[in-house]
Amino acid sequence: MDQTTKLYKIVSIFLLFVFGIAIFLAVLFKIVVEDRRLPRLIVEEKNRAIRGSIVSSDGYQVAYSNKLYKVAVNTRCIDPNKKELFVKLFSIFSGMNPKIIRKKLRKKGYVVLSYNIDTKTAYQLKSLARKLYRMDMFVPYKVGNRVIKQGLTILESGESRAFPYKDTLTPVLGYVRKYEDHQYTKIAGVKGIEKYYEAKIRPRQDGIIRGKRDIGNNIIFNKETFVKKRIDGYNVHLNINMLFQKNLEKILDTHKKDLEAKEIIAAVMESDSGKILAIASSNRFYPKHIRKKDYNALNAKVIEYEFEPGSVMKPITFALLLQNRHISLYDIVFGYNGRYKLGRKIITDEHKMGWMGVEDVIVYSSNIGIAQLAQKLSQTEFYNGLKKFGFSQKTGIDLPYEHSGYLIPVYKFRSEIYKATVGYGYGIKTTFMQLLNAYNVFNNDGVRITPRIASFLTTPSGKRVALKPPKRVRVIDEKTAAMVRNVLRKVVEKGTGTVAKVEGLFIGGKTGTAHRVKHGRYVHLYNSSFFGFADDRTHRYTIGVTVIEPHTRHFASQTAVPVFRDIVLEMVNEGYLIPKQ
């Protein structure tokens, strides 16, 4: 019996030993496989790159980006005895109202105090976070076996676009949209310059720092630390002068109110370089806060609005006739006293004229005269000539969504009626920029040049990056361009554009008033335009104005021409033009 008892004891001790080993192994296994949430030895910080700026020729940032930060705190970790001190200090460093802070701190756990902290304030709050840690502002608490102690957390939350000059340069400037990328708010261009230069202006590379941490969770910089440099987007530098741009917009606003017009658009181009010095609309919006009533203004009418141009097409037809040697400046044409029948169509003129020189067809804007002269052009000469001037194709200006306009097929130019109507600006659809670019041919010695709003780019370090040079195409010879330019000067001296005259300057241009089409029929609404040039002894500028649906008066001589003259006077005031004394 004693031997049996002894054996029983030995077996019991052995089993107890085995059971103990099993418990030890189970605990060891649990320790090995369970996530113990130990503090990481290696930490990583990301420094997000931001979008580049858009800068005017006189150095003003028209659009730029700011980083946004969110700041959070674990309310369970704030020492109850120091809670009011936390509120006061956080209010001082953040600028937030203490009442709002107290209200947010009523919630238990992880609380976001703000999502819209700017870079400067974020830097101040990071400094405050270190000070609060040293002041023992935060105390640990337990959740099960875990001990948690969290202080003030400041994290990048996104990017915000700033437009400090409100609606200036819109809609050409464009606007941006926001989207979320892994809980980080990013932005992308939607319209205008913001969209066209998206590939250049968007952030290029986020910065990363990865390395071992110290007890305060700060990265220790040594040879093992990984660093990737942050590279922001390129900056876009414009040919636009901000002072001139704002004053041009004021001119359009004043005339829009006086004329009760739907919209007025205008632009000034440096003739020999194609640089757009100002490009404006009376209908603008603030890109930061787009409202429903702004929707119609979001499209840049200078490139996205197609219209029948009316009589501003006559000098183009006239230039093709001269270029193809079908007329000379000494030729004459009969005006039929203001009423002329071509096939079944009756063509009329405001001025009832008899015999007149071909120059007078342009100077006094004779539909009858240009209708007869246009018949001298063959169908291919007319069609190809208009194509060479840039009609029915994009100008290539640095804006997205540019329209091409419309030109009837070449075979339709066999028709006398089509030749006549296209000759004086009906049956063809153009954009404002196509017309400006075509008129620039006359003031640039017969050469068409791609218009450019932007001048160059710069990298974040300031290195200058050249843009693709503008394309140049000879449209007419220099002699023909000079003849047309002289005829356009006579329009201002004694024809339909006399209001545009400014003493001491070489000014020429052509008026155009065209009926609007609504539901397939011409109605008593009009677009009126004046395209031309203003030169002094050393500078040449091409200027265009289009007034969309004016109501108090509609003839271009009373609407677009006065706007043109005010633009020229403003250019004199700002030193672009110096009148000869």
Residue, then its C-alpha position, 0 to 999 in steps of 0.5 A: m500500500d505504501q508503495t502504491t501511495k508512493l507511486y501515486k505521488i510520483v505520477s501526480i507530481f509528474l502530471l503536475f509538472v507536465f501541466g505546468i510546462a503546458i501552461f508555460l508553453a501556452v503563455l509563451f505562445k500567446i506572447v509570441v503570436e499576440d499583437r502586444r502594440l509595443p511602440r514602434l522602433i522605426v517611425e515615418e513622417k510624410n511631408r506632402a508636396i503641394r500644387g504650384s502657384i500661378v503668378s502674374s507678370d508683375g509678380y502677384q500670386v493669382a492662385y497658390s496652395n496652402k497645407l491644411y492640418k488637423v489637430a486632435v487630442n485624447t480627452r481621457c489623457i488630459d489631467p482634470n486639474k489642468k484642463e482649463l490651463f489646456v483650454k487657455l493655452f490651446s486658444i492662444f496658440s490656435g486662435m480658436n474660441p475657448k468656448i468651442i474648445r471646451k465644448k469639443l472636450r466634453k466628448k470622451g476619447y480621441v477628439v479632432l479640435s480642428y480640421n483647418i489649421d494653416t501651416k504657421t498655426a500648425y508649427q505653433l501647435k507642434s511647439l505647444a505639444r512639446k511644452l504640454y508634454r514637459m508640463d505633465m499635462f497628459v496622464p496615462y490610463k488603462v484599457g485592459n492590459r494596455v496603458i495609453k498616454q496620448g498628447l496633442t496630435i498635429l497631422e497634415s489633412g489636405e491642401s487648400r487653394a487660395f485666390p487672393y484677388k477674388d474674381t480677377l482673371t476669371p473665368v480664364l484662371g479657372y477653378v479646382r475640385k477637391y477629392e480624397d486620397h487616403q483621408y488626405t484632401k487633394i485638389a485638381g484643376v477643372k477649367g482654365i489655366e488651372k486645368y491646362y497646366e495640370a501636368k506641370i502645376r500638380p505636386r510632383q513628389d511627397g517628402i518622406i523621412r524614416g528612421k529610429r525614434d527616440i523616447g519622445n517619438n522624434i526621428i533620430f537623424n543618422k546615416e541609417t535615416f531614409v530621406k526623400k525630398r519633397i518636390d512641389g509643382y511648378n509655378v506658372h508665370l503669366n504674361i498678364n499684368m495684374l494692374f492692367q487686368k483689373n482695370l480692363e475688367k473695370i472698363l467692361d463692368t462699366h460698359k456692361k451696365d451702361l449697355e445692359a449687355k449679357e456679357i462683354i469680352a476683350a483681350v489685348m495681344e502683343s502683336d509680334s510675340g503673341k503674348i496675351l497681356a490682358i484677357a477679360s470678361s464682365n461675367r466673373f466668379y470667385p473660384k473659392h466659393i462658386r454659387k449656382k448663379d455663377y454657373n454660366a460664367l464658368n466657361a471662358k467665352v473667349i474660346e468656348y463661345e461660337f458666334e457668327p461674327g458679322s462684318v468683322m469678316k470683311p477685312i479677311t475676305f478683302a485680304l484674300l482678294l488682294q493676296n490672290r491678285h483679284i483686286s487692286l486698291y484702285d478698283i471700283v464697285f457699284g453699291y446699287n443704292g443700298r439694295y442688291k439682289l443676288g439670286r433669290k436673296i436681297i442684300t442691303d446696306e445702311h449706307k446707300m452708295g453708288w460707285m465706290g472704291v474697294e477701300d470704301v467697301i471696308v471703310y463704310s462696311s458695305n455688304i453689297g460691295i463685299a458680296q460682289l467682290a467675294q465672287k472673284l475668289s474660287q471656292t478653293e481660294f476662299y476655303n483654304g484662305l479662311k483655313k490659313f487665317g485659322f478659322s475652323q481650327k483651334t488657335g492653340i492658346d493655352l486654355p482647355y476646351e477650346h472650340s474650333g468654330y464652323l466653316i461650311p464645306v469647300y464644295k458649298f463655296r461654289s454657291e454665289i450666296y454662300k460666298a457672299t454671306v461668308g464674305y460679310g460674316y454669316g454662315i460661318k461660326t468663329t470664336f473670339m480668339q480666332l478673330l483676335n488671332a486673325y486680325n493679329v496677322f494684319n499687325n504682324d506683317g502677315v504672320r499668324i502666331t499662337p497666342r500665349i497666356a503663360s510666359f514660362l514655368t519655374t521649379p520650386s527652387g526657382k529654376r526657369v523652365a521654358l515653354k514650347p515656343p509659339k508656332r508661326v505661319r505666314v498667311i499673307d505677304e507683308k505687302t498685303a498685310a500693310m495694305v489691309r492695315n492702312v484700310l483699317r486705319k481709314v475705318v477709324e479716320k472716317g468710317t464706322g470706327t471713328v470713336a476709336k481714334v486717339e491722337g498720336l497713335f496708329i489705330g485701325g479696326k473693323t466694326g461688326t454687328a450680327h444678328r443672333v440665332k435663337h431656335g434656328r431663326y434670326v431674332h432682334l438680338y445682336n452681338s457687336s464687335f470691334f477688332g483692330f490694333a493700336d500702335d505707337r512708334t515702337h509697340r504694336y498691339t492687337i485688341g478685340v472687343t465683343v459685346i454679347e446681346p446689348h440692349t440699350r443700343h446694338f450697333a458696334s460703333q456705339t457699343a464695342v468701339p467705345v470699349f475699345r477706345d477706353i482700353v487704348l486710353e488705359m494702355v496710354n495711362e499705364g505706359y504701354l502706348i506713348p502717343k506721338q506729340 
